Amino acid sequence: MKVLRTPESCFEDLPGYGFEPHYVEVPTGDAVGESLRVHYLDEGPGAGPDAAVAWKASAETVLLMHGEPSWSYLYRKMIPALCSAGLRVIAPDLVGFGRSDKPADRNDYTYARHVEWMRAALFDEVGITGITMFAQDWGGLVGLRLLAENPERFRRVVLANTGLPTGDGRMSEAFLAWQRFSQETPSLPVGRIVAGGCGRKLSDAEIAAYDAPFPDETLKEGARQFPALVPTSPDDPAAAANRHAWEVLEKLEVPILCAFADGDPITGGGDRVFLERAPGTASQPHRVIEGARHFLQEDQPEACVAAILDSISANPAG
């Protein structure tokens, strides 16, 4: 597998992103002995290289899962507030994004590999457990698979502008239009795409920060491939695994709080599926995040933090 890596110089002096990088190596899933470097942030009490040993099992760890085509920069405003509440915060960059390695061939990106790469990074290497997961966009498509396959590691879940499609129902017209654009445009303007999914106006420096992991088009193969990996037909390669995940979610009692934005044309109304099918949503303090679009972490970070804290408060550990 040919693997590319964004130069570290691309990440210098990004506004609001003064966090220390952490890295682990995970198998590529291709040739024996090949590995990918996965980046993650580890902030708050119990953070750092000895956290897996020093951090008590009863402590609270928040896992922030980003989606397409963003990276952990999306959570820069939420992390300090969560740490101030005494929480350890883990925010990985999915393979192909942020500071994580980027396979050069689009065919090397599959849904199953994304799930396995994150499982290996977060569970085998970082070793987190007692997780409260906040998952948005592809962060949910990957994160819900991790939940279904490893429920013992999770305490709570907050879902925001995401889903777990099986290809058995039609996707929104907004998503299908985005999928077509992502496959047809000769240049993928990542920063402008993120800005277009926000209700507030991002500064030029913030837009540049979303572009930072992708100094040229060769590094965008993961970002280009993600929309094509969303199951949109019943025979999609990931459809069976997602159906199995739903079978688990329909029995799972892990608390699930829905906090979807009021202005996202792609996932609007997607919370109803979870409210109808997942028993973990019962008696949770669900809410609609007002004044937000797809990237609600940019539009209403305080409301996103409040959803996480309310989930922890409503569902005490133990």
C-alpha positions in Angstrom: 0.0 0.0 0.0 1.4 3.4 -1.0 0.9 5.8 1.9 1.3 9.6 1.9 1.8 11.8 4.9 1.0 15.5 5.2 4.1 17.5 6.2 4.1 18.7 9.8 4.7 22.2 8.6 1.2 22.3 7.2 -0.2 22.3 10.8 1.8 25.2 12.2 0.0 28.1 13.8 -3.6 27.0 13.1 -6.0 29.3 14.9 -7.4 27.7 18.1 -5.6 24.5 17.6 -2.7 24.4 20.1 -3.0 20.8 21.1 -0.2 18.3 21.4 -0.3 15.6 18.7 -0.2 11.9 19.6 0.3 9.0 17.2 -0.2 5.2 17.1 0.6 2.7 14.4 -2.1 0.3 13.1 -1.9 -2.5 10.5 -2.9 -1.4 7.0 -4.9 -4.6 6.4 -2.9 -5.1 3.2 0.6 -6.6 3.4 1.9 -8.2 6.6 4.1 -5.7 8.5 2.7 -2.6 6.8 1.3 0.1 9.1 -0.5 3.4 9.1 0.2 6.2 11.5 -3.0 7.5 13.2 -3.1 10.8 14.9 -5.3 11.7 17.9 -5.7 14.4 20.5 -5.6 13.3 24.2 -6.5 16.2 26.5 -7.7 16.6 30.1 -7.2 14.6 33.3 -5.6 11.3 32.8 -4.3 12.2 29.3 -0.9 11.3 28.0 1.2 8.2 27.2 0.6 6.6 30.7 -3.1 7.2 30.6 -4.2 3.6 29.9 -2.5 2.6 33.1 -3.0 5.6 35.3 -6.6 6.5 34.3 -9.1 4.8 36.6 -11.7 2.6 35.0 -14.4 4.7 36.7 -13.2 7.9 35.1 -15.0 9.6 32.2 -13.5 9.6 28.7 -15.2 11.5 25.8 -14.5 10.3 22.3 -15.1 12.9 19.6 -15.5 11.4 16.1 -15.4 13.7 13.1 -16.6 13.1 9.6 -16.2 14.1 6.0 -14.2 16.1 4.9 -13.2 17.6 8.3 -10.7 16.5 11.0 -10.1 16.9 14.7 -9.8 20.7 14.1 -13.6 20.6 14.1 -13.6 20.0 17.9 -11.1 22.7 18.9 -13.8 24.8 20.6 -15.4 21.9 22.4 -12.3 20.2 23.8 -11.3 23.0 26.4 -14.9 23.1 27.8 -15.0 19.3 28.2 -11.6 19.3 29.9 -12.7 22.0 32.2 -15.6 19.7 33.3 -13.0 17.2 34.4 -13.3 14.9 31.4 -10.5 13.2 29.4 -11.1 13.9 25.7 -9.9 11.8 22.8 -10.3 13.1 19.3 -8.8 11.0 16.5 -8.2 11.9 12.9 -9.7 9.2 10.6 -7.2 7.6 8.2 -7.0 9.9 5.2 -7.7 13.0 7.2 -5.9 15.5 9.4 -2.5 14.4 10.7 -3.3 10.7 10.1 -1.6 8.9 7.1 -3.3 8.9 3.8 -3.3 5.9 1.4 -2.7 7.1 -2.1 -5.0 4.7 -3.9 -8.8 5.3 -3.5 -9.4 1.6 -3.7 -7.5 1.1 -0.4 -10.3 3.0 1.5 -13.2 0.8 2.4 -15.9 1.1 5.0 -14.7 -2.0 6.8 -11.1 -0.8 6.8 -12.1 2.5 8.3 -13.9 0.7 11.2 -10.9 -1.6 11.7 -8.3 1.1 11.6 -10.2 3.1 14.3 -10.8 0.0 16.4 -7.1 -0.9 16.3 -6.1 2.7 17.1 -8.5 3.4 19.9 -8.9 0.1 21.6 -5.7 -1.9 20.8 -3.3 1.0 21.0 -4.8 3.9 23.1 -6.8 1.4 25.1 -9.8 3.6 26.0 -12.9 2.3 27.7 -15.7 3.9 29.7 -16.5 5.9 26.6 -19.0 8.7 26.0 -19.0 9.1 22.3 -20.0 12.2 20.4 -20.3 11.2 16.7 -21.2 13.4 13.7 -21.4 12.6 10.0 -19.0 9.7 9.1 -18.0 9.8 12.8 -21.3 8.1 13.4 -21.0 5.6 10.5 -17.7 4.4 11.9 -18.5 5.0 15.6 -21.8 3.1 15.6 -20.1 0.1 14.1 -17.5 0.3 16.9 -20.3 0.5 19.4 -22.2 -2.5 18.0 -19.0 -4.6 17.9 -17.6 -3.5 21.2 -20.5 -2.3 23.4 -18.6 -3.1 26.6 -16.3 -0.2 26.0 -19.1 2.4 25.8 -21.2 4.1 28.6 -23.1 6.6 26.5 -23.5 7.9 23.0 -24.5 11.4 21.6 -25.5 11.3 17.9 -25.4 14.5 15.9 -26.2 14.8 12.2 -25.3 11.2 11.4 -26.8 7.9 10.6 -26.2 4.2 9.9 -27.5 3.6 6.4 -28.0 0.1 5.0 -29.0 1.0 1.5 -32.5 -0.2 2.1 -34.0 3.3 2.0 -33.4 6.3 -0.2 -30.8 8.9 0.9 -31.8 12.6 0.9 -31.5 14.5 -2.3 -29.0 16.8 -0.6 -26.7 13.9 0.1 -27.0 12.4 -3.4 -26.2 15.8 -4.9 -23.1 16.0 -2.6 -22.1 12.5 -3.6 -22.3 13.4 -7.3 -20.3 16.6 -6.7 -17.6 14.8 -4.8 -17.0 12.3 -7.6 -17.2 14.7 -10.5 -15.4 17.9 -9.4 -11.8 18.0 -10.7 -10.7 19.8 -7.5 -12.1 19.1 -4.0 -12.2 22.4 -2.1 -12.2 21.0 1.4 -12.2 24.2 3.4 -14.9 25.7 1.2 -17.0 22.6 1.6 -16.8 22.8 5.4 -17.6 26.5 5.3 -20.6 25.8 3.1 -21.9 23.3 5.7 -21.8 25.9 8.5 -24.4 28.5 9.4 -21.8 31.0 10.6 -19.2 32.6 8.4 -15.8 30.9 8.9 -12.7 33.2 8.7 -10.2 32.7 5.9 -7.8 31.3 8.5 -10.3 28.7 9.7 -11.0 27.7 6.1 -7.3 27.4 5.5 -7.0 25.2 8.6 -9.5 22.7 7.1 -7.4 22.7 4.0 -4.2 22.2 5.9 -4.1 18.4 5.8 -4.5 18.5 2.0 -1.8 20.7 0.4 -2.4 19.0 -3.0 -5.0 16.8 -4.7 -3.0 13.5 -4.2 -3.7 13.7 -0.5 -7.5 13.9 -0.9 -8.2 10.3 -2.1 -9.8 9.4 1.3 -12.0 12.5 1.2 -13.1 11.8 -2.3 -13.8 8.2 -1.5 -15.9 8.6 1.6 -19.1 9.8 -0.1 -18.9 6.8 -2.5 -18.6 4.4 0.5 -22.0 5.4 2.0 -24.4 2.4 1.4 -27.0 3.6 -1.0 -28.2 0.2 -2.3 -29.1 -3.1 -0.5 -26.2 -4.9 -2.1 -23.6 -2.4 -1.1 -20.4 -4.1 0.4 -21.1 -2.5 3.8 -24.9 -3.1 3.9 -24.8 -6.5 5.6 -22.4 -5.3 8.3 -24.6 -2.2 9.0 -27.7 -4.3 9.1 -26.0 -6.5 11.7 -25.0 -3.4 13.7 -28.7 -2.3 13.7 -29.7 -5.7 15.1 -27.3 -5.1 18.0 -28.5 -1.5 18.4 -32.1 -2.6 18.6 -31.3 -4.7 21.7 -28.6 -2.5 23.2 -29.3 -0.6 26.4 -26.3 1.8 26.1 -27.9 5.3 26.5 -28.2 7.2 23.1 -29.0 10.9 23.1 -29.9 12.6 19.8 -28.8 16.2 19.2 -29.4 16.9 15.6 -29.2 20.4 14.0 -32.3 22.3 12.9 -30.7 23.4 9.6 -28.9 20.4 8.1 -30.4 19.4 4.7 -28.3 16.2 4.6 -29.3 14.5 7.9 -32.4 16.4 8.9 -35.0 14.1 10.4 -32.4 11.3 10.8 -32.8 11.3 14.5 -36.3 9.7 14.1 -34.8 6.4 13.0 -32.8 6.1 16.2 -35.7 7.2 18.4 -37.9 4.6 16.8 -35.5 1.7 16.6 -32.9 2.0 19.4 -34.1 1.3 23.0 -31.1 3.2 24.3 -32.8 6.4 23.3 -35.6 5.9 25.8 -35.9 8.6 28.5 -32.9 10.5 27.3 -32.7 14.4 27.2 -32.9 14.6 23.4 -32.7 18.1 21.8 -32.6 19.9 18.5 -29.5 22.2 18.2 -30.9 25.4 17.0 -29.1 27.8 14.7 -26.8 25.1 13.3 -26.3 23.4 10.0 -24.3 20.2 9.1 -21.1 21.1 11.1 -22.9 22.0 14.3 -19.6 21.9 16.2 -18.7 25.1 14.4 -22.1 26.7 14.7 -23.1 25.8 18.3 -20.1 24.2 20.1 -21.5 25.2 23.5 -24.8 23.3 22.8 -22.8 20.3 21.7 -20.8 20.3 24.9 -24.1 20.7 26.9 -25.5 17.6 25.2 -22.5 15.6 26.2 -22.6 16.8 29.8 -26.3 16.3 30.0 -25.9 12.7 28.8 -23.3 12.0 31.5 -25.5 13.6 34.1 -28.6 11.7 33.1 -26.7 8.4 33.0 -24.3 8.1 35.9 -21.6 5.5 35.5 -22.1 2.3 37.5 
